Amino acid sequence: MPNRIFTGLGYSLVFRVMLLLLAGGLTFGTAGCKSKKKLAMEQAAREYAEKIENAKADLRAILNDDGTMPLSEMERRLLNIRSQNLNDPEVQDLISQVEAKIIAAKEELEKLKAEEERKLREAEEEKKKKESGGYLDDYFEQIAGARSIDAANSKISETLKLFADNEVPVLIIISREGDIVDYDKPAVIKDYLHYLKDQKRYTSRVYRVKTDDYGLITELELIKK
């Protein structure tokens, strides 16, 4: 009889102990889950704060750049920061400043590009003008329109330096129909320039020039306007 009572008490005690252990395990498990969640949140907060600080550093580096950072690198860094969607007022303000700087840099590049293209066009036009001898028209007009004899003589001396010698032939086309060309009385360049000085008007334009290996004119052909 006593053994049966003891056995009953033993089972009851064991059952209670098991309940206590199970309850304790659930408590510890819940506490463990809460602890892991808190650690994960703290880790995420640290990583977010680090992203914000890195973004600020990158944005300030762009703003403080003295021109050594390529525009493409500025845009790459800005795009990377914007893609992170960082909800920080200072970051957003720095982003606005960087965007303004990039826009200004692009506008300046466009101006420089346009200026370079203009210079290239002018250089090409000048080259064509030189090859066709059109620049001589300016010289001839200045001689004819000189305000004084001394000014005209000075321009004549300057112009003659463009020719191989003072006796370079000057042919003036009076009319042209197909292959039939009528010329005025031939002259040499020195006489023709003094003729312009005396007449005070230039009524032709350069039609063709021939030059030597040094770029000096050896023959000049004009045509009446």
Secondary structure, 3 states (H helix, E strand, C coil): CHHHHHHHHHHHHHHHHHHHHHHHHHHHHHHHHHHHHHHHHHHHHHHHHHHHHHHHHHHHHHHCCCCCCCHHHHHHHHHHHHHCCCCCHHHHHHHHHHHHHHHHHHHHHHHHHHHHHHHHHHHHHHHHHHHHCCHHHHHHHHHHCCCCHHHHHHHHHHHHCCECCCCCEEEEEEEEECCEEEECCCEEHHHHHHHHHHHCCCCEEEEEEEECCCCCEEEEEEEEC
